């Protein structure tokens, strides 16, 4: 007869522990879900930034090529001017 109240108390204790554990489990699951959602948003942002960096790299390569062409053109223009100045100075003599 003494075992019945002890058994009931033990079952009640187990039940309350189970509810406490499942409540904490639900809270942990909710927190983990929130963290996962934030990580997915960060991953999407990183992919977007990678695309932007690729685009900037392409733009820089294009600008580098244009600068090279402009420098070559300026060099040729200086050569022509120097050549023209040489002819003028000879004709002045």
N, C-alpha and C positions, 0 to 999 in steps of 0.2 A: 503494500500500500504506500510506502514511502517513495517508491520508485515512480509512481504516477506523477506527483507534483514535480519531481526532479526532471522527469522526461518531458513534461509539458514546458517547464522553464527552459530546458535545453533546446527544445524545438522552437520556442519563441525567440530565444537568443540567436539561433541559426537563421531564422526567418528575418530578424532585424538586421543581422550582419549581411545577409543576401541582399536586402533592399538597399542598405547603405552602399554595398559594393556596386550594385547595378546603377544606383544614382550617380556615384562617382564615375562609373564606366560611361554613362551617358554624357556627363560633363566632359570627360576626357575625349570622347568621340566627337563631341561638338567642337572642342578646342582643336583637335587634330584636323577636322574638316575645315575649320577657319584657316589654319596654317597652310593646308594644302591649296586652298583657293588663292591665298596670297602668293604662294610659291608659283602657281600657274600664271598669275598676273605678272609676276617678276620675270618668268621665263618668256612670256609674250613680249614684254618690254625689251628684253635682251635681244630677242630675234629682230624686233623692229630697229633697235640701235645698230645691230650688225648690218642690216640692209642700208641704213643711213650711212654707215662708215664705208661700205662698198661704193655707194653712190658718190660720196665725197672723194674717195680714192680715184674713181674714174674721172671725176671733174678735175682733180689735180693733175692727172696724167694728160688730159686734154690741154689744160693750161700750160703745162710744161712743154708740150709740143708746139703750142702757139708761140710761146716765148722764144723757143729755139728758132722758129721760122722768122720771127720779128728781128731777133738779133742777127741772123744771117742776112736779112734784107737790109738792116741798118749798116752792116759791114760792107755790103756791096754798094750801098748809096755813098758811104764815105770814100770808097775806092773811086767811084765815078767822080765825086767832087774833087778828090785829090788829083785825078787825071785831068779834069777840066781846069783846075787852078794851074796845073803844070803847063797846059797849052796856053793859057792866058799870059802866064809870066814869060813864056818864050816869045809870044807874039808882041809883048810890050818891049822886048829887047831890041 
